[in-house]
Structure formats: C-alpha cells, structure tokens
Amino acid sequence: MTSLAVAIVLWPFRFAMTRRRKRGLPHMVMYLLSSSPMNGVELMDGVQSITRGWWRPTPGSIYPLMKEMMSQGLVRKLDDGRFELTDKGRYEAGGPFGPATEGPTAMGDAVEQAHSALSFVQDLKHAGRGDIAAHRERLREIKNQVSEILGEQGD
C-alpha cells in the first residue's frame, strides 16, 4: 500500500486522535496496561506502535489522562512509577476497544442476534464469499432446531 493510500485509510483515525478529548487514547492505554504495568514513556511508545507511527501522544496528553484514570479508579501508580490496571480497569479494558459485550439476556435479544447472523450468512452467499455446500448439513440442523422451537415439523 502506498503512503498516500495509508494516509487516506488512517485519516479518520488520525483526525480523531488530534481532537481535543482524544477519545481513543484511554482505550489504547487500558489495552496496553492489560498486558503489563508501564510508565508514561512506555505508554507513549505503545500508542505510537499501535498507530504504526501515525500518532505519538505527548506528555501533556498521557500524564493528565493517567491522573484522571487514577481518580476514576481504573489505574494505580506503583512505587516504581509504572501504572497498572485495577480490577475495575481490567473489566473496562476487556479488549482494545473497551469491555466485551455480554451475550443476550432475553429472548428478544437472542432472536435479534440470530436474525443478524442469518442476514450475514445471506450476504456472504449473495456476495459469492460463502460455500453453502460445505455448511449445508449444519444449516439443516439449525433449520430443524428453529422448527422445533416453533413447534413445526422438521424434515
């Protein structure tokens, strides 16, 4: 990929990182701290690595953020100056973009997720990216399970 193509692809990310609130920075910091405690310089290096060199936060971004995150109970500062996630911070980190979403808790949620998955399978088939023959038997099993739930006769 050419430099221009990379710049175009990453432009929205770079734009978001230069905004006043730098909304993505707390998530990146929590992601980095989820592997091991780090000091401010290591966090700046880590963010630069995640963004493949497109953005390096300044000390004026990292240290106020760490102070805010400490006041929120997400991180604590160790005696050696490194920061580590608290239990609350580990829960919030969950992954590179925040806590993992939980599964459905009600029938309506489960039905909506099943509908979304089915729509995805249909789109793959129509786009020519899905080998239905390889999954035909499993799809029939799913069809029969749905028929059973609805009280219909399966085939």
C-alpha positions as CSV (number, residue, x, y, z in Angstrom):
1,M,0.0,0.0,0.0
2,T,1.4,3.4,-0.9
3,S,1.9,6.2,1.7
4,L,-1.0,8.1,0.2
5,A,-3.3,5.1,0.5
6,V,-2.2,4.5,4.1
7,A,-2.8,8.2,4.8
8,I,-6.3,8.0,3.3
9,V,-7.2,4.9,5.2
10,L,-5.9,6.2,8.5
11,W,-7.1,9.8,8.1
12,P,-10.3,9.3,10.2
13,F,-8.2,7.7,13.0
14,R,-5.6,10.5,12.9
15,F,-8.3,13.1,12.9
16,A,-9.9,11.6,15.9
17,M,-6.6,11.4,17.8
18,T,-6.0,15.1,17.3
19,R,-9.3,16.2,18.6
20,R,-9.3,17.9,22.0
21,R,-10.6,15.0,24.0
22,K,-8.6,12.3,22.3
23,R,-11.4,9.8,22.9
24,G,-9.4,6.7,21.7
25,L,-6.4,7.3,24.0
26,P,-7.9,5.9,27.2
27,H,-8.9,2.7,25.4
28,M,-5.4,2.3,23.9
29,V,-3.8,3.0,27.3
30,M,-6.0,0.4,29.1
31,Y,-5.3,-2.1,26.3
32,L,-1.5,-1.6,26.7
33,L,-1.8,-1.8,30.5
34,S,-3.8,-5.0,30.3
35,S,-0.5,-6.9,29.4
36,S,1.8,-5.4,32.0
37,P,2.4,-2.3,34.1
38,M,4.1,0.6,32.1
39,N,5.4,4.1,32.8
40,G,4.4,7.1,30.8
41,V,7.1,6.8,28.2
42,E,6.3,3.2,27.6
43,L,2.7,4.1,27.1
44,M,3.6,6.8,24.6
45,D,5.8,4.3,22.7
46,G,3.0,1.7,22.8
47,V,0.4,4.1,21.4
48,Q,2.9,5.1,18.7
49,S,3.3,1.4,17.9
50,I,-0.4,0.7,17.8
51,T,-0.9,3.5,15.4
52,R,2.1,2.4,13.3
53,G,3.8,5.7,13.9
54,W,0.9,7.9,12.9
55,W,0.5,9.4,16.3
56,R,2.5,9.7,19.5
57,P,0.8,11.2,22.4
58,T,2.6,13.9,24.2
59,P,3.4,14.0,28.0
60,G,0.6,16.7,28.1
61,S,-1.8,14.0,27.0
62,I,-0.6,10.9,28.8
63,Y,0.0,12.3,32.3
64,P,-3.2,14.2,32.8
65,L,-5.0,11.1,31.4
66,M,-3.3,8.9,33.9
67,K,-4.2,11.3,36.8
68,E,-7.9,11.2,35.6
69,M,-7.8,7.4,35.3
70,M,-6.4,7.1,38.8
71,S,-9.2,9.3,40.1
72,Q,-11.7,7.1,38.4
73,G,-10.2,4.0,40.0
74,L,-9.1,2.5,36.7
75,V,-5.4,2.5,37.3
76,R,-3.0,2.9,40.2
77,K,0.6,4.1,40.3
78,L,3.2,1.7,41.6
79,D,6.2,2.7,43.7
80,D,8.5,2.4,40.7
81,G,6.4,5.0,38.8
82,R,4.7,2.5,36.5
83,F,0.9,2.4,36.1
84,E,-1.2,-0.8,36.4
85,L,-4.8,-1.5,35.9
86,T,-7.1,-2.0,38.9
87,D,-9.8,-4.7,38.9
88,K,-12.2,-2.0,37.6
89,G,-9.7,-1.1,34.9
90,R,-9.3,-4.7,33.8
91,Y,-13.0,-5.0,33.5
92,E,-13.3,-1.8,31.5
93,A,-10.3,-2.7,29.3
94,G,-11.8,-6.0,28.2
95,G,-10.2,-5.6,24.7
96,P,-8.7,-3.0,22.5
97,F,-12.0,-1.1,22.2
98,G,-13.5,-1.4,25.7
99,P,-15.3,-4.1,27.6
100,A,-16.6,-7.1,25.7
101,T,-20.3,-7.1,25.2
102,E,-22.3,-9.6,27.0
103,G,-24.5,-12.2,25.3
104,P,-28.2,-11.9,25.0
105,T,-30.1,-11.9,28.3
106,A,-33.7,-12.1,26.9
107,M,-35.5,-14.0,24.2
108,G,-35.8,-10.8,22.1
109,D,-32.1,-10.2,22.3
110,A,-31.3,-13.8,21.2
111,V,-33.8,-13.6,18.3
112,E,-32.2,-10.3,17.1
113,Q,-28.7,-11.8,17.2
114,A,-29.9,-14.9,15.3
115,H,-31.5,-12.6,12.7
116,S,-28.3,-10.6,12.3
117,A,-26.2,-13.8,11.9
118,L,-28.7,-15.1,9.3
119,S,-28.5,-11.8,7.4
120,F,-24.7,-12.0,7.5
121,V,-24.8,-15.6,6.0
122,Q,-27.2,-14.4,3.3
123,D,-24.9,-11.5,2.4
124,L,-21.9,-13.8,2.2
125,K,-23.8,-16.1,-0.1
126,H,-25.0,-13.3,-2.4
127,A,-21.5,-11.8,-2.5
128,G,-20.1,-15.1,-3.6
129,R,-18.0,-15.4,-0.5
130,G,-19.8,-18.3,1.2
131,D,-19.5,-22.0,0.3
132,I,-23.0,-23.1,1.3
133,A,-22.4,-26.7,0.2
134,A,-19.7,-27.0,2.8
135,H,-22.2,-26.0,5.5
136,R,-25.4,-27.4,4.2
137,E,-25.7,-30.1,6.9
138,R,-25.1,-27.7,9.8
139,L,-27.6,-25.2,8.2
140,R,-30.2,-28.0,8.1
141,E,-29.6,-28.8,11.8
142,I,-30.2,-25.1,12.6
143,K,-33.3,-25.1,10.5
144,N,-34.6,-28.2,12.3
145,Q,-33.9,-26.6,15.7
146,V,-35.8,-23.5,14.7
147,S,-38.7,-25.6,13.5
148,E,-38.7,-27.5,16.8
149,I,-38.7,-24.2,18.8
150,L,-41.7,-23.1,16.7
151,G,-43.5,-26.4,17.2
152,E,-43.3,-27.2,13.5
153,Q,-42.5,-30.5,11.8
154,G,-38.8,-30.6,10.7
155,D,-37.5,-32.5,7.6
